[in-house]
Amino acid sequence: MTAQQVFRNTVIILATLALAYVLVLSARIFVVVLIAILIASALRPTIIRLTRLRVPQGLAILLVYAMLLGLIITLLIGVLPPVFSQISRYIQNDWQLASRLIAAQNWFMNFANTNLGANISPIDADEIQRAVGIMVDEFTLSAPRLATELGGVVGESILAFVIGVYWLTSHDSAVNFLLQMFPLRHREEVKATIDEIETSLGNYVRGVVLVASFVGIANCAILTLLRVPNAATLGFIIGVTTMLPVIGGFLGGGLATIMALLINPLHALFTLGTFVGVQQIETHYLTPRVMSRSVGIDPILVIVAVFVGFALGGVIGAILAVPIVGIFYIVFRRWVIEPRKASVTPYTIQDGLIVLNQIGDEEADQEEL
């Protein structure tokens, strides 16, 4: 290997490492861009309907995003104050939190001994008090960092809003620019792939929101009938965490149960039972029907993607894992699987009719010759 080749290879390696380093530093920006495109894809059909009613595109976009923002603010104002009030009260009086946990432990022990005949050893009250004190101290020390993270989330939300508006206003020109990068014979297939990806992403986001809304409203309504305090907050927590596929609902149900436990152990049982009942409807009836119209990938692949995404990027990574896998699946299916099937199968079935494939006919002719 000559000195010139060594220098060229070294430059290529260094440039690759520098590009990888930049991508790692910019990963959060890419996540914001992807979230913005997901939201924009979900809102685009509504915007198109408004434009067909002769509403200017810019005004339609602003109206839809304003309605979305108003809905989010209304939900946050309605559900967050009780949570903040309860947390601040327990931070100021950690002994009250410890006494709640001790009382809950005694209630469950009596319930288990009376109804189940189980003999459970209790946790020492001093140990509970000490653990609560340590937890409150750690939360107090991390409060400034949490405030900084919250400010970052607000800034990224504004950035996602701007990117989403830009994507919707320049959608057609961006797609046309992308098509110019492909040969003429492939542009129609590329356009169809882009349309399918956008439709799939939009259906996925709308499906997730629909399922989360049903779960949150159903839990809130049942808990309200059972006179459980902060029913709206508990339902909101369960509904929002349901957006995380596979494991999100269980995390939300556990958190809501713990919050109810700090008020009354009986309310915790009501919360847990309500969550389990609604979860059965969501898992066996609603989610299969809603998600069958979205990304259309195998459930096993969804589970693997969620856990890999959670390992790489936490909660956000788990949420974005399914759309990302769906994009790769659509591209792989349209550009690898379907052409391969067409090359080895002389016909396909469309709407009950047998359609001869041109490639199959040409191969048959060659075999006859």
Helices and strands as residue ranges (DSSP letters): H 3-25, H 27-52, H 57-92, H 94-111, I 112-116, H 125-169, H 171-179, H 184-225, H 231-241, H 248-261, H 265-281, I 282-286, H 287-291, H 299-332, I 333-337, H 338-344, E 347-350, E 353-356, H 358-368
